[in-house]
Amino acid sequence: MWGWLGWDVGAWHCQSGASRDALVLLAADLGQAPQLVGQPWRGNLRATLNGPRGPGLLSALLRLVGAPALPLRRLTIGVDTPLGWPDSFRALLDGALPDHVPATKAENPLIMRETEQVLCAAGLRPLSPVQDLLGSQSTKGLVALGALGMAPRTPGWWTGALAGVELAAFEAYPTPCRRSAQVEAVVGPLRPALGEQPHDDVLDALLCAGLAWLCDQAPEAVAQPPAGVSASEGWIYVPVDALPGPEAAPRR
């Protein structure tokens, strides 16, 4: 059985905030439509991340969604937070000054990774990990993936293995998924199981899980990064049919 976990990431100290961590787990045998497993979870993962690492952390995450004994062969995690930072920003921390700072935020490599620049050119509005108060969520996502024994291998993808489960994780972007017919075909039949008025955090986690299913089962439906993109910066994955600008299609 394969699993697809969507994680809408909250800040480290989100226990009293309007936005918190949310987890939604889908699972199915290969070739079958995904089903919602257990119950969506919403809260703050900080205490969980302060607990056991490795297999213990994986078990704790599955317990939160009510699936502690699920016999998974592979788990793909769609994570809604930046899993990389701009190379120019990292170089600046080491003392390398930029030759030129562009006039617009969308083109500024100190605050926008290549992936955000491409999405801006396509008409989307991704946030900057440097400028837009995403540092807490970003560090939380990076700590979690590291604690699961995962490491970045190819642009935007982290991989590893624990207790016989193959692990993969990528940076998801739920906002454009809301207008994707391909994502809707995956998650639409599952929405009623979330209840009458699920929180937006839970809905975003469901979209991340649906995008994870597409990445594994229909990768042609997910826009891919261009050749030569920085592996350290990472990449934001979105469904092809959510890109409003045709100019971005060859690059994504």
C-alpha positions as a Python dict, from the first residue, in 0.01 Angstrom:
ca = {
    (1, 'M'): (0, 0, 0),
    (2, 'W'): (115, 355, -82),
    (3, 'G'): (38, 662, 127),
    (4, 'W'): (20, 1034, 50),
    (5, 'L'): (45, 1272, 343),
    (6, 'G'): (-46, 1638, 308),
    (7, 'W'): (105, 1876, 565),
    (8, 'D'): (-6, 2236, 593),
    (9, 'V'): (275, 2373, 809),
    (10, 'G'): (213, 2606, 1101),
    (11, 'A'): (471, 2817, 1282),
    (12, 'W'): (669, 2672, 1572),
    (13, 'H'): (444, 2840, 1828),
    (14, 'C'): (110, 2821, 1649),
    (15, 'Q'): (-82, 2656, 1933),
    (16, 'S'): (-294, 2967, 1989),
    (17, 'G'): (-293, 3104, 1636),
    (18, 'A'): (-553, 3102, 1362),
    (19, 'S'): (-328, 2891, 1138),
    (20, 'R'): (-183, 2565, 1268),
    (21, 'D'): (-31, 2242, 1142),
    (22, 'A'): (-273, 2014, 963),
    (23, 'L'): (-222, 1658, 840),
    (24, 'V'): (-434, 1458, 596),
    (25, 'L'): (-341, 1104, 493),
    (26, 'L'): (-456, 926, 176),
    (27, 'A'): (-370, 566, 92),
    (28, 'A'): (-439, 304, -173),
    (29, 'D'): (-291, 8, -351),
    (30, 'L'): (-127, 97, -680),
    (31, 'G'): (-380, 156, -953),
    (32, 'Q'): (-662, 225, -708),
    (33, 'A'): (-827, 558, -624),
    (34, 'P'): (-689, 707, -300),
    (35, 'Q'): (-901, 697, 13),
    (36, 'L'): (-896, 912, 323),
    (37, 'V'): (-732, 724, 609),
    (38, 'G'): (-824, 785, 972),
    (39, 'Q'): (-913, 1146, 1051),
    (40, 'P'): (-747, 1476, 957),
    (41, 'W'): (-543, 1622, 1240),
    (42, 'R'): (-493, 1990, 1326),
    (43, 'G'): (-275, 2134, 1604),
    (44, 'N'): (91, 2211, 1670),
    (45, 'L'): (352, 1949, 1578),
    (46, 'R'): (624, 2110, 1789),
    (47, 'A'): (590, 1863, 2078),
    (48, 'T'): (586, 1570, 1833),
    (49, 'L'): (903, 1699, 1665),
    (50, 'N'): (1066, 1728, 2010),
    (51, 'G'): (1004, 1356, 2065),
    (52, 'P'): (1167, 1048, 1912),
    (53, 'R'): (1317, 1079, 1568),
    (54, 'G'): (1345, 831, 1284),
    (55, 'P'): (1091, 545, 1302),
    (56, 'G'): (948, 688, 1624),
    (57, 'L'): (859, 1015, 1455),
    (58, 'L'): (704, 838, 1158),
    (59, 'S'): (490, 629, 1392),
    (60, 'A'): (388, 939, 1586),
    (61, 'L'): (273, 1118, 1271),
    (62, 'L'): (68, 817, 1163),
    (63, 'R'): (-88, 794, 1509),
    (64, 'L'): (-200, 1156, 1489),
    (65, 'V'): (-413, 1078, 1184),
    (66, 'G'): (-534, 749, 1330),
    (67, 'A'): (-327, 513, 1115),
    (68, 'P'): (-56, 369, 1343),
    (69, 'A'): (-49, 23, 1185),
    (70, 'L'): (-95, 109, 819),
    (71, 'P'): (123, -131, 613),
    (72, 'L'): (289, 125, 389),
    (73, 'R'): (553, 49, 129),
    (74, 'R'): (596, 415, 34),
    (75, 'L'): (487, 747, 183),
    (76, 'T'): (502, 1067, -22),
    (77, 'I'): (463, 1390, 175),
    (78, 'G'): (343, 1717, 20),
    (79, 'V'): (474, 1994, 245),
    (80, 'D'): (329, 2345, 224),
    (81, 'T'): (636, 2546, 326),
    (82, 'P'): (965, 2651, 163),
    (83, 'L'): (1217, 2368, 181),
    (84, 'G'): (1498, 2586, 46),
    (85, 'W'): (1618, 2945, 54),
    (86, 'P'): (1754, 3172, -222),
    (87, 'D'): (2116, 3098, -311),
    (88, 'S'): (2187, 3472, -330),
    (89, 'F'): (2052, 3518, 22),
    (90, 'R'): (2270, 3234, 151),
    (91, 'A'): (2571, 3386, -25),
    (92, 'L'): (2493, 3724, 133),
    (93, 'L'): (2512, 3564, 479),
    (94, 'D'): (2867, 3460, 385),
    (95, 'G'): (2955, 3816, 280),
    (96, 'A'): (2893, 3808, -97),
    (97, 'L'): (2723, 4132, -202),
    (98, 'P'): (2491, 4140, -507),
    (99, 'D'): (2600, 4331, -817),
    (100, 'H'): (2247, 4458, -875),
    (101, 'V'): (1908, 4441, -700),
    (102, 'P'): (1613, 4439, -945),
    (103, 'A'): (1328, 4689, -917),
    (104, 'T'): (1056, 4434, -837),
    (105, 'K'): (1015, 4177, -562),
    (106, 'A'): (932, 3908, -818),
    (107, 'E'): (1277, 3941, -979),
    (108, 'N'): (1487, 3992, -665),
    (109, 'P'): (1709, 3684, -616),
    (110, 'L'): (1792, 3787, -259),
    (111, 'I'): (1436, 3718, -148),
    (112, 'M'): (1286, 3504, -427),
    (113, 'R'): (1419, 3166, -538),
    (114, 'E'): (1417, 3076, -905),
    (115, 'T'): (1101, 2875, -848),
    (116, 'E'): (919, 3178, -706),
    (117, 'Q'): (1044, 3395, -991),
    (118, 'V'): (912, 3147, -1248),
    (119, 'L'): (574, 3123, -1076),
    (120, 'C'): (549, 3502, -1058),
    (121, 'A'): (621, 3523, -1430),
    (122, 'A'): (337, 3274, -1484),
    (123, 'G'): (92, 3497, -1299),
    (124, 'L'): (97, 3331, -956),
    (125, 'R'): (191, 3504, -632),
    (126, 'P'): (411, 3277, -421),
    (127, 'L'): (542, 3417, -95),
    (128, 'S'): (910, 3477, -24),
    (129, 'P'): (1075, 3269, 250),
    (130, 'V'): (1293, 3572, 331),
    (131, 'Q'): (1037, 3854, 322),
    (132, 'D'): (697, 3707, 399),
    (133, 'L'): (725, 3565, 752),
    (134, 'L'): (769, 3203, 643),
    (135, 'G'): (1096, 3142, 829),
    (136, 'S'): (928, 2966, 1122),
    (137, 'Q'): (731, 2732, 898),
    (138, 'S'): (1032, 2669, 674),
    (139, 'T'): (1261, 2572, 962),
    (140, 'K'): (986, 2350, 1102),
    (141, 'G'): (952, 2164, 773),
    (142, 'L'): (1328, 2124, 741),
    (143, 'V'): (1359, 1992, 1096),
    (144, 'A'): (1082, 1738, 1037),
    (145, 'L'): (1229, 1602, 715),
    (146, 'G'): (1575, 1582, 872),
    (147, 'A'): (1434, 1405, 1177),
    (148, 'L'): (1275, 1149, 943),
    (149, 'G'): (1621, 1082, 800),
    (150, 'M'): (1544, 1246, 466),
    (151, 'A'): (1782, 1457, 258),
    (152, 'P'): (1747, 1660, -64),
    (153, 'R'): (1841, 1451, -368),
    (154, 'T'): (1699, 1627, -674),
    (155, 'P'): (1552, 1979, -703),
    (156, 'G'): (1250, 1999, -477),
    (157, 'W'): (1258, 1634, -362),
    (158, 'W'): (1376, 1484, -34),
    (159, 'T'): (1406, 1108, 5),
    (160, 'G'): (1490, 845, 264),
    (161, 'A'): (1371, 518, 413),
    (162, 'L'): (1252, 414, 760),
    (163, 'A'): (1139, 79, 895),
    (164, 'G'): (1088, -63, 548),
    (165, 'V'): (894, 242, 425),
    (166, 'E'): (1029, 437, 129),
    (167, 'L'): (993, 810, 203),
    (168, 'A'): (972, 1103, -35),
    (169, 'A'): (877, 1467, 26),
    (170, 'F'): (838, 1775, -189),
    (171, 'E'): (731, 2137, -158),
    (172, 'A'): (364, 2173, -245),
    (173, 'Y'): (166, 2490, -325),
    (174, 'P'): (-204, 2440, -241),
    (175, 'T'): (-334, 2776, -367),
    (176, 'P'): (-310, 2697, -741),
    (177, 'C'): (-430, 2342, -669),
    (178, 'R'): (-771, 2491, -586),
    (179, 'R'): (-831, 2562, -954),
    (180, 'S'): (-681, 2241, -1088),
    (181, 'A'): (-926, 1994, -1241),
    (182, 'Q'): (-663, 1723, -1205),
    (183, 'V'): (-625, 1777, -832),
    (184, 'E'): (-1002, 1814, -792),
    (185, 'A'): (-1054, 1474, -954),
    (186, 'V'): (-841, 1323, -676),
    (187, 'V'): (-965, 1516, -372),
    (188, 'G'): (-1323, 1606, -471),
    (189, 'P'): (-1475, 1269, -377),
    (190, 'L'): (-1296, 1285, -39),
    (191, 'R'): (-1413, 1628, 78),
    (192, 'P'): (-1744, 1507, 231),
    (193, 'A'): (-1547, 1290, 473),
    (194, 'L'): (-1387, 1605, 620),
    (195, 'G'): (-1717, 1724, 764),
    (196, 'E'): (-1946, 2015, 685),
    (197, 'Q'): (-1703, 2301, 753),
    (198, 'P'): (-1343, 2180, 760),
    (199, 'H'): (-1081, 2436, 854),
    (200, 'D'): (-882, 2595, 573),
    (201, 'D'): (-566, 2436, 716),
    (202, 'V'): (-720, 2092, 672),
    (203, 'L'): (-838, 2171, 320),
    (204, 'D'): (-487, 2285, 226),
    (205, 'A'): (-344, 1964, 371),
    (206, 'L'): (-591, 1765, 159),
    (207, 'L'): (-478, 1953, -153),
    (208, 'C'): (-114, 1878, -67),
    (209, 'A'): (-200, 1509, -30),
    (210, 'G'): (-384, 1511, -363),
    (211, 'L'): (-86, 1673, -533),
    (212, 'A'): (140, 1409, -377),
    (213, 'W'): (-82, 1141, -536),
    (214, 'L'): (-46, 1312, -875),
    (215, 'C'): (333, 1329, -836),
    (216, 'D'): (346, 952, -789),
    (217, 'Q'): (61, 830, -1009),
    (218, 'A'): (37, 1091, -1286),
    (219, 'P'): (369, 1282, -1291),
    (220, 'E'): (290, 1424, -1636),
    (221, 'A'): (16, 1628, -1467),
    (222, 'V'): (271, 1806, -1245),
    (223, 'A'): (493, 2080, -1387),
    (224, 'Q'): (863, 1994, -1358),
    (225, 'P'): (1162, 2223, -1292),
    (226, 'P'): (1392, 2327, -1576),
    (227, 'A'): (1730, 2165, -1622),
    (228, 'G'): (2004, 2323, -1418),
    (229, 'V'): (1788, 2458, -1136),
    (230, 'S'): (1969, 2488, -802),
    (231, 'A'): (1916, 2178, -589),
    (232, 'S'): (1986, 2377, -272),
    (233, 'E'): (1706, 2624, -348),
    (234, 'G'): (1451, 2350, -407),
    (235, 'W'): (1139, 2378, -621),
    (236, 'I'): (767, 2437, -573),
    (237, 'Y'): (551, 2177, -748),
    (238, 'V'): (213, 2272, -898),
    (239, 'P'): (-28, 2095, -1134),
    (240, 'V'): (18, 2181, -1500),
    (241, 'D'): (-343, 2286, -1546),
    (242, 'A'): (-310, 2546, -1266),
    (243, 'L'): (-50, 2754, -1448),
    (244, 'P'): (-227, 3061, -1588),
    (245, 'G'): (56, 3171, -1816),
    (246, 'P'): (159, 2958, -2117),
    (247, 'E'): (508, 3103, -2097),
    (248, 'A'): (575, 2896, -1783),
    (249, 'A'): (467, 2559, -1919),
    (250, 'P'): (799, 2459, -2083),
    (251, 'R'): (988, 2541, -1767),
    (252, 'R'): (760, 2376, -1513),
}
